[in-house]
Amino acid sequence: MIVFVILQRSNCDDPNSFILKILILNVVLMTEFSKAVISCIADWGKTSEACNGNTQCLEQSARRLRECLDAAFPDSKKVELESDKVNYMLSSVFFLANRLSKAAEGLAEFDRVMNNTEKLGKTSLEEKENQELHTKFQKELDDILGKYF
């Protein structure tokens, strides 16, 4: 906002001066990325915590996180400093946040499998005392790893 005031009060007869001020404006606006991304992740954390392990709720929360991150990042056509480094940085943040949300969904599924296993009995899966239970557990674990990790 301060930059807008400077632009309005400045003498913009010199085109180079005007371009420099526009670049400064873009850099000032770009520094808002960190605040927006952190806000998206914080909102996702609160929403995901309220899901209490419900995987459908976690999926919806992850979808909202991706939408929030999409809104936080500018359209590439609007970024004056378009470069491979900027793209790499922004896509890395998006990728890591998305992976974190998928991992949380996977952990909720793992909790469900573990709770079901405990309810069926306190058998030792390592010693394979109950081969059928062990096989089912291994299949569910493989499914979780394949889907979320």
Residue frames as a rotation matrix with the C-alpha (Angstrom) as fourth column:
MET 1
0.574 0.819 0.000 0.00
0.819 -0.574 0.000 0.00
0.000 0.000 -1.000 0.00
ILE 2
0.347 -0.537 -0.769 2.87
0.179 -0.767 0.617 2.39
-0.921 -0.352 -0.170 0.72
VAL 3
-0.659 -0.631 0.408 4.18
0.484 0.059 0.873 1.77
-0.575 0.773 0.266 -2.79
PHE 4
0.050 0.764 0.643 0.87
0.982 -0.155 0.107 2.94
0.182 0.626 -0.758 -4.26
VAL 5
0.804 0.225 -0.551 1.21
0.412 -0.879 0.242 6.21
-0.430 -0.421 -0.799 -2.37
ILE 6
-0.150 -0.936 -0.319 4.77
0.114 -0.337 0.935 6.65
-0.982 0.104 0.157 -3.62
LEU 7
-0.593 -0.049 0.804 3.63
0.777 0.225 0.587 5.98
-0.210 0.973 -0.095 -7.19
GLN 8
0.441 0.852 0.281 0.85
0.886 -0.463 0.011 8.50
0.139 0.244 -0.960 -6.92
ARG 9
0.817 -0.138 -0.560 3.06
0.161 -0.878 0.451 11.23
-0.554 -0.459 -0.695 -5.47
SER 10
-0.155 -0.977 0.144 6.12
0.438 0.063 0.897 10.56
-0.885 0.203 0.418 -7.65
ASN 11
0.249 0.092 -0.964 6.91
-0.748 -0.614 -0.252 12.41
-0.615 0.784 -0.084 -10.78
CYS 12
0.193 -0.093 0.977 6.61
0.272 0.962 0.038 9.65
-0.943 0.258 0.210 -13.39
ASP 13
0.704 0.007 -0.710 7.91
-0.596 -0.537 -0.596 11.62
-0.385 0.843 -0.374 -16.35
ASP 14
-0.354 -0.895 -0.272 10.91
-0.934 0.324 0.151 9.32
-0.047 0.308 -0.950 -16.53
PRO 15
0.524 0.626 -0.578 9.74
-0.680 0.716 0.159 5.92
0.513 0.309 0.800 -17.92
ASN 16
-0.221 -0.681 -0.699 12.68
0.028 0.712 -0.702 4.08
0.975 -0.174 -0.138 -16.30
SER 17
-0.874 -0.044 0.483 11.71
-0.454 -0.278 -0.846 5.45
0.172 -0.959 0.224 -12.92
PHE 18
0.076 0.991 0.111 8.14
-0.997 0.077 -0.004 4.31
-0.012 -0.110 0.994 -13.44
ILE 19
0.420 0.020 -0.907 9.24
-0.347 0.927 -0.140 0.78
0.839 0.374 0.396 -14.47
LEU 20
-0.663 -0.722 -0.196 11.52
-0.030 0.288 -0.957 0.54
0.748 -0.629 -0.213 -11.44
LYS 21
-0.668 0.476 0.572 8.65
-0.738 -0.320 -0.594 1.52
-0.100 -0.819 0.565 -9.17
ILE 22
0.439 0.810 -0.388 6.39
-0.848 0.516 0.118 -1.09
0.296 0.278 0.914 -10.77
LEU 23
0.021 -0.526 -0.850 9.07
-0.045 0.849 -0.526 -3.73
0.999 0.050 -0.006 -10.16
ILE 24
-0.902 -0.307 0.302 9.31
-0.275 -0.130 -0.953 -2.63
0.332 -0.943 0.033 -6.53
LEU 25
-0.123 0.949 0.289 5.52
-0.990 -0.096 -0.105 -2.96
-0.072 -0.299 0.951 -6.30
ASN 26
0.490 0.285 -0.824 5.69
-0.498 0.867 0.004 -6.51
0.716 0.408 0.567 -7.66
VAL 27
-0.472 -0.734 -0.487 8.40
0.082 0.514 -0.854 -7.48
0.878 -0.443 -0.182 -5.17
VAL 28
-0.786 0.248 0.566 6.38
-0.617 -0.363 -0.698 -6.00
0.032 -0.898 0.439 -2.29
LEU 29
0.285 0.956 -0.072 3.32
-0.956 0.289 0.051 -7.95
0.070 0.055 0.996 -3.39
MET 30
0.239 -0.252 -0.938 5.36
-0.271 0.910 -0.314 -11.13
0.932 0.329 0.149 -3.81
THR 31
-0.804 -0.576 0.147 6.49
-0.289 0.163 -0.943 -11.00
0.519 -0.801 -0.298 -0.20
GLU 32
-0.143 0.843 0.519 2.87
-0.982 -0.054 -0.183 -11.66
-0.126 -0.536 0.835 0.72
PHE 33
0.122 0.162 -0.979 3.26
-0.512 0.855 0.077 -15.24
0.850 0.492 0.188 -0.59
SER 34
-0.754 -0.503 -0.422 4.78
0.062 0.586 -0.808 -16.45
0.653 -0.636 -0.410 2.65
LYS 35
-0.791 0.523 0.317 1.93
-0.528 -0.321 -0.787 -15.02
-0.310 -0.790 0.530 4.72
ALA 36
0.114 0.893 -0.434 -0.72
-0.991 0.134 0.014 -16.47
0.071 0.429 0.901 2.40
VAL 37
-0.058 -0.205 -0.977 0.90
-0.319 0.931 -0.176 -19.92
0.946 0.301 -0.120 2.28
ILE 38
-0.947 -0.306 -0.101 1.34
0.010 0.284 -0.959 -20.05
0.322 -0.909 -0.266 6.04
SER 39
-0.495 0.846 0.198 -2.27
-0.792 -0.345 -0.503 -19.00
-0.357 -0.405 0.842 6.47
CYS 40
0.215 0.548 -0.808 -3.40
-0.822 0.548 0.153 -21.76
0.527 0.631 0.569 4.09
ILE 41
-0.381 -0.449 -0.808 -1.38
0.002 0.873 -0.487 -24.37
0.924 -0.187 -0.332 5.97
ALA 42
-0.974 0.057 0.218 -2.60
-0.224 -0.151 -0.963 -23.12
-0.021 -0.987 0.160 9.36
ASP 43
-0.130 0.990 -0.061 -6.22
-0.977 -0.138 -0.161 -23.25
-0.167 0.038 0.985 8.20
TRP 44
0.145 0.099 -0.984 -5.63
-0.521 0.853 0.010 -26.73
0.841 0.512 0.175 6.81
GLY 45
-0.779 -0.532 -0.332 -4.15
0.006 0.523 -0.852 -27.82
0.628 -0.665 -0.405 10.15
LYS 46
-0.754 0.563 0.339 -7.13
-0.566 -0.293 -0.771 -26.55
-0.334 -0.773 0.539 12.13
THR 47
0.185 0.866 -0.464 -9.63
-0.980 0.197 -0.024 -28.10
0.070 0.459 0.886 9.73
SER 48
-0.045 -0.286 -0.957 -7.75
-0.356 0.900 -0.252 -31.40
0.933 0.330 -0.142 9.62
GLU 49
-0.953 -0.287 0.098 -7.52
-0.172 0.247 -0.954 -31.57
0.250 -0.926 -0.285 13.39
ALA 50
-0.384 0.895 0.228 -11.29
-0.810 -0.208 -0.548 -31.13
-0.443 -0.395 0.805 13.60
CYS 51
0.054 0.378 -0.924 -11.70
-0.811 0.556 0.180 -34.08
0.582 0.740 0.337 11.20
ASN 52
0.127 -0.046 0.991 -10.61
-0.886 0.444 0.134 -36.38
-0.446 -0.895 0.016 14.03
GLY 53
-0.633 -0.551 0.545 -9.25
-0.286 0.820 0.497 -39.01
-0.720 0.159 -0.676 11.65
ASN 54
0.428 0.829 0.360 -12.22
0.187 0.309 -0.933 -39.04
-0.884 0.466 -0.023 9.24
THR 55
-0.495 -0.761 0.419 -10.59
0.549 0.100 0.830 -39.64
-0.674 0.641 0.368 5.84
GLN 56
0.101 0.588 0.803 -13.42
0.966 -0.252 0.063 -38.05
0.239 0.769 -0.593 3.83
CYS 57
0.926 0.202 -0.319 -13.14
0.312 -0.884 0.347 -34.92
-0.212 -0.421 -0.882 5.93
LEU 58
0.122 -0.968 -0.219 -9.34
0.168 -0.198 0.966 -34.96
-0.978 -0.155 0.138 5.49
GLU 59
-0.376 -0.194 0.906 -9.75
0.896 0.172 0.409 -35.25
-0.235 0.966 0.109 1.71
GLN 60
0.606 0.662 0.440 -12.06
0.728 -0.685 0.027 -32.21
0.320 0.304 -0.897 1.71
SER 61
0.783 -0.387 -0.486 -9.58
0.115 -0.679 0.725 -30.34
-0.611 -0.624 -0.487 3.89
ALA 62
-0.267 -0.919 0.290 -6.76
0.478 0.135 0.868 -31.20
-0.837 0.370 0.403 1.46
ARG 63
-0.036 0.348 0.937 -8.87
0.987 -0.136 0.089 -30.02
0.159 0.927 -0.339 -1.47
ARG 64
0.922 0.387 -0.020 -9.44
0.381 -0.896 0.229 -26.68
0.070 -0.218 -0.973 0.31
LEU 65
0.348 -0.883 -0.316 -5.70
0.194 -0.262 0.945 -26.44
-0.917 -0.390 0.080 1.00
ARG 66
-0.435 -0.517 0.738 -4.91
0.802 0.150 0.578 -26.84
-0.409 0.843 0.349 -2.71
GLU 67
0.377 0.649 0.661 -7.55
0.837 -0.544 0.056 -24.24
0.396 0.532 -0.748 -3.61
CYS 68
0.908 -0.076 -0.411 -6.13
0.208 -0.771 0.602 -21.84
-0.363 -0.632 -0.685 -1.03
LEU 69
-0.054 -0.999 -0.009 -2.59
0.346 -0.027 0.938 -22.34
-0.937 0.047 0.347 -2.36
ASP 70
-0.211 0.058 0.976 -3.81
0.977 -0.007 0.212 -21.82
0.019 0.998 -0.055 -5.92
ALA 71
0.769 0.567 0.295 -5.34
0.546 -0.823 0.157 -18.51
0.332 0.040 -0.943 -4.82
ALA 72
0.710 -0.546 -0.445 -2.19
0.179 -0.472 0.864 -17.53
-0.681 -0.693 -0.237 -2.90
PHE 73
-0.381 -0.882 0.276 0.10
0.507 0.050 0.861 -18.00
-0.773 0.468 0.428 -5.88
PRO 74
-0.032 0.368 -0.929 -0.23
-0.531 -0.794 -0.296 -15.54
-0.847 0.484 0.221 -8.72
ASP 75
0.901 0.281 0.331 -1.11
0.179 0.455 -0.872 -16.46
-0.396 0.845 0.360 -12.27
SER 76
0.059 -0.977 0.207 2.22
0.748 0.180 0.638 -17.01
-0.661 0.118 0.741 -14.04
LYS 77
0.103 0.030 0.994 1.20
0.882 -0.465 -0.078 -14.41
0.460 0.885 -0.074 -16.63
LYS 78
0.869 0.331 0.368 1.10
0.140 -0.878 0.457 -11.77
0.475 -0.345 -0.810 -13.90
VAL 79
0.692 -0.681 -0.240 4.55
0.372 0.051 0.927 -12.47
-0.619 -0.730 0.289 -12.45
GLU 80
0.889 -0.387 -0.245 7.09
-0.453 -0.663 -0.596 -10.07
0.068 0.641 -0.765 -13.90
LEU 81
-0.031 -0.962 0.270 9.99
-0.970 0.094 0.225 -12.04
-0.242 -0.255 -0.936 -12.47
GLU 82
0.898 0.437 0.055 9.07
-0.401 0.863 -0.307 -15.23
-0.182 0.253 0.950 -14.34
SER 83
-0.089 -0.941 -0.327 11.99
-0.935 0.192 -0.298 -17.62
0.343 0.279 -0.897 -14.15
ASP 84
0.095 0.047 -0.994 12.78
-0.047 0.998 0.043 -21.26
0.994 0.043 0.097 -13.55
LYS 85
-0.842 -0.486 -0.234 13.92
0.216 0.092 -0.972 -20.44
0.494 -0.869 0.027 -10.02
VAL 86
-0.655 0.682 0.325 10.63
-0.750 -0.534 -0.390 -18.75
-0.093 -0.499 0.862 -9.10
ASN 87
0.238 0.757 -0.609 8.62
-0.774 0.527 0.351 -21.59
0.587 0.388 0.711 -10.65
TYR 88
-0.250 -0.430 -0.868 10.73
0.154 0.867 -0.474 -24.15
0.956 -0.252 -0.151 -8.81
MET 89
-0.979 -0.153 0.137 10.26
-0.091 -0.273 -0.958 -22.38
0.184 -0.950 0.254 -5.49
LEU 90
-0.363 0.919 0.156 6.49
-0.926 -0.337 -0.168 -21.98
-0.101 -0.206 0.973 -5.81
SER 91
0.317 0.490 -0.812 5.89
-0.602 0.766 0.227 -25.48
0.733 0.417 0.538 -7.15
SER 92
-0.578 -0.584 -0.570 8.05
0.118 0.632 -0.766 -26.95
0.808 -0.510 -0.296 -4.36
VAL 93
-0.880 0.317 0.355 5.92
-0.457 -0.359 -0.814 -25.27
-0.131 -0.878 0.461 -1.70
PHE 94
0.077 0.964 -0.255 2.73
-0.993 0.097 0.068 -26.48
0.090 0.248 0.965 -3.39
PHE 95
0.086 -0.118 -0.989 4.11
-0.324 0.936 -0.140 -30.02
0.942 0.332 0.042 -3.77
LEU 96
-0.828 -0.498 -0.258 5.28
0.079 0.351 -0.933 -30.28
0.555 -0.793 -0.252 -0.15
ALA 97
-0.649 0.673 0.355 2.00
-0.713 -0.375 -0.593 -28.94
-0.266 -0.638 0.723 1.26
ASN 98
0.273 0.760 -0.590 0.07
-0.894 0.427 0.136 -31.37
0.355 0.491 0.796 -0.90
ARG 99
-0.207 -0.435 -0.876 2.27
-0.082 0.900 -0.428 -34.30
0.975 -0.017 -0.222 0.20
LEU 100
-0.962 -0.129 0.239 1.78
-0.232 -0.072 -0.970 -33.34
0.143 -0.989 0.039 3.85
SER 101
-0.198 0.965 0.170 -2.01
-0.950 -0.147 -0.274 -33.40
-0.240 -0.216 0.947 3.44
LYS 102
0.349 0.280 -0.895 -1.87
-0.607 0.795 0.012 -36.79
0.714 0.539 0.447 1.66
ALA 103
-0.612 -0.648 -0.454 0.36
-0.024 0.589 -0.808 -38.18
0.791 -0.483 -0.376 4.40
ALA 104
-0.778 0.402 0.483 -2.18
-0.601 -0.250 -0.759 -37.06
-0.184 -0.881 0.436 7.03
GLU 105
0.302 0.894 -0.332 -4.90
-0.946 0.323 0.010 -38.92
0.116 0.312 0.943 5.14
GLY 106
0.081 -0.374 -0.924 -2.67
-0.281 0.881 -0.381 -42.00
0.956 0.291 -0.034 5.02
LEU 107
-0.899 -0.427 0.098 -2.03
-0.186 0.168 -0.968 -41.83
0.397 -0.888 -0.230 8.75
ALA 108
-0.301 0.876 0.377 -5.78
-0.913 -0.149 -0.381 -41.65
-0.277 -0.459 0.844 9.41
GLU 109
0.504 0.428 -0.750 -6.27
-0.684 0.728 -0.044 -44.78
0.528 0.535 0.660 7.29
PHE 110
-0.381 -0.734 -0.562 -3.42
-0.097 0.636 -0.765 -46.47
0.920 -0.237 -0.313 9.16
ASP 111
-0.806 0.165 0.568 -5.08
-0.591 -0.176 -0.787 -45.57
-0.030 -0.971 0.239 12.49
ARG 112
0.237 0.969 -0.064 -8.31
-0.970 0.232 -0.068 -47.15
-0.051 0.078 0.996 11.24
VAL 113
0.338 -0.189 -0.922 -6.51
-0.346 0.886 -0.308 -50.36
0.875 0.423 0.234 10.22
MET 114
-0.728 -0.679 -0.095 -4.65
-0.129 0.271 -0.954 -50.53
0.673 -0.682 -0.285 13.54
ASN 115
-0.538 0.607 0.584 -7.84
-0.819 -0.214 -0.532 -49.96
-0.198 -0.765 0.613 15.52
ASN 116
0.511 0.731 -0.452 -9.63
-0.821 0.571 -0.004 -52.71
0.255 0.373 0.892 13.58
THR 117
-0.030 -0.624 -0.781 -6.70
-0.156 0.775 -0.613 -55.06
0.987 0.104 -0.120 14.16
GLU 118
-0.886 -0.304 0.350 -6.74
-0.354 -0.045 -0.934 -54.35
0.300 -0.952 -0.067 17.90
LYS 119
-0.114 0.939 0.324 -10.50
-0.981 -0.056 -0.185 -54.92
-0.156 -0.339 0.928 18.08
LEU 120
0.497 0.300 -0.814 -10.12
-0.575 0.817 -0.050 -58.36
0.650 0.493 0.578 16.51
GLY 121
0.940 -0.171 -0.296 -7.73
0.328 0.699 0.636 -59.46
0.098 -0.694 0.713 19.19
LYS 122
0.641 -0.765 0.059 -4.38
-0.705 -0.558 0.437 -58.84
-0.301 -0.322 -0.898 20.73
THR 123
0.856 -0.362 0.368 -2.53
0.436 0.889 -0.141 -61.23
-0.276 0.281 0.919 18.46
SER 124
0.087 -0.909 -0.408 1.10
-0.137 -0.417 0.899 -60.83
-0.987 -0.022 -0.161 17.64
LEU 125
0.926 0.298 -0.232 1.26
-0.240 -0.011 -0.971 -60.07
-0.292 0.954 0.062 13.94
GLU 126
0.156 -0.949 -0.274 5.04
-0.986 -0.135 -0.094 -60.39
0.052 0.284 -0.957 13.91
GLU 127
-0.636 -0.387 0.668 4.88
-0.521 0.854 -0.001 -63.98
-0.570 -0.348 -0.745 15.14
LYS 128
-0.563 0.479 -0.674 2.05
-0.697 0.163 0.698 -64.69
0.444 0.863 0.242 12.68
GLU 129
-0.877 0.309 0.368 -0.09
-0.089 0.648 -0.756 -66.39
-0.472 -0.696 -0.541 15.31
ASN 130
0.199 0.967 0.162 -3.09
0.259 0.108 -0.960 -65.52
-0.945 0.233 -0.229 13.20
GLN 131
-0.656 -0.609 0.447 -2.08
0.534 0.044 0.844 -65.88
-0.533 0.792 0.296 9.54
GLU 132
-0.005 0.743 0.669 -5.39
0.970 -0.159 0.184 -64.59
0.243 0.650 -0.720 8.12
LEU 133
0.827 0.282 -0.486 -5.29
0.460 -0.837 0.297 -61.45
-0.323 -0.469 -0.822 10.25
HIS 134
-0.033 -0.944 -0.328 -1.65
0.214 -0.327 0.920 -60.91
-0.976 -0.040 0.213 9.35
THR 135
-0.589 -0.149 0.794 -2.34
0.783 0.137 0.606 -61.26
-0.200 0.979 0.036 5.61
LYS 136
0.446 0.832 0.330 -5.28
0.861 -0.500 0.097 -58.84
0.246 0.240 -0.939 5.79
PHE 137
0.682 -0.263 -0.682 -3.20
0.277 -0.770 0.575 -56.33
-0.677 -0.581 -0.452 7.74
GLN 138
-0.397 -0.914 0.085 -0.34
0.378 -0.078 0.922 -56.54
-0.836 0.398 0.377 5.20
LYS 139
-0.321 0.366 0.874 -2.75
0.936 -0.016 0.351 -56.01
0.142 0.931 -0.337 2.28
GLU 140
0.756 0.651 -0.066 -4.36
0.651 -0.737 0.184 -52.98
0.071 -0.182 -0.981 3.94
LEU 141
0.377 -0.719 -0.584 -0.94
0.204 -0.550 0.810 -51.55
-0.904 -0.424 -0.060 4.77
ASP 142
-0.604 -0.585 0.541 0.19
0.625 0.075 0.777 -52.02
-0.496 0.807 0.320 1.15
ASP 143
0.137 0.755 0.641 -3.01
0.945 -0.293 0.144 -50.31
0.297 0.586 -0.754 -0.06
ILE 144
0.837 0.148 -0.527 -2.37
0.394 -0.831 0.392 -47.32
-0.380 -0.536 -0.754 2.24
LEU 145
-0.087 -0.962 -0.258 1.25
0.229 -0.272 0.935 -47.02
-0.970 0.023 0.244 1.10
GLY 146
-0.557 -0.094 0.825 0.20
0.813 0.145 0.565 -47.23
-0.173 0.985 -0.004 -2.55
LYS 147
0.347 0.832 0.432 -2.58
0.876 -0.452 0.167 -44.66
0.335 0.321 -0.886 -2.24
TYR 148
0.979 0.188 -0.084 -1.04
0.205 -0.857 0.474 -42.05
0.017 -0.481 -0.877 0.08
PHE 149
0.460 -0.878 -0.130 2.72
-0.291 -0.288 0.912 -42.49
-0.839 -0.382 -0.388 0.10
